[in-house]
Amino acid sequence: MLYGTRASGKSTRVMRAISVLEESSYVCNYLSFEQIIDYAGGFWNSLGTNISIYKRSSEYLESCTDIKTAEDFLRYFSITGWKEKEKNPDARIILFFDEFDRIYKMDERLRTDFPGILRAIRNNIDSYVIQAIVVIGTFSILHLDSSTQPTSPFNIRDSVRNPNFDLEQVRVLFREFEEENKMKFESGIIEDIFEQTNGYVKMAR
């Protein structure tokens, strides 16, 4: 669980984490809940479709478009389901759900059912190809609950607060910008921007 204020660089850190994990042969999938249909009848199909279109994992997950229900989701990511589809049961999948606080605005039934499905996977993780589910959002995701389940599907002890960038991270950000745009900034300018913004990502970028 990664939480912080909006525009604090959470997505930037997630993308860098994904790159590191992919180097260790994890299959990572990223989607934003802003793209998900929020009524009960269309949620699961919308979720599956959005999982399928992430190009960096489409080789493994393009058939997620078959997901229509919560049961389909569980079956799809189970080791048994992968064997049935003749996929590699040793694949290590990590799902990243950004803007997860949007779930508070969704159908009440979804606010109960979806965390329950994630909880079922967490409690029986050895039966799934999913190794982890990382949710990203504002501070409100720390208190995720539902009308019928008092506990979160996530381990609050494993939550990470997204801090402002330090000076070296701001320098790296500018180096990447320089490389992409064939520009050059004096080190003094970068340090001055850091001092003026205190490493606040939206302003530093």
Secondary structure, DSSP 4 states (H G I P E B T S, - for coil): -EE--TTSSHHHHHHHHHHHHHHTT-EEEEEEGGGS--SHHHHHHHHHHHHHT-TTTHHHHGGGGG--SHHHHHHHHBHHHHHHTT--TT--EEEEEESGGGGGGS-HHHHHHHHHHHHHHHHTGGGBSEEEEEEEESGGGGG---SS--S-SS-GGG-EE-PPP-HHHHHHHHHHHHHHHT----HHHHHHHHHHHTT-HHHH-
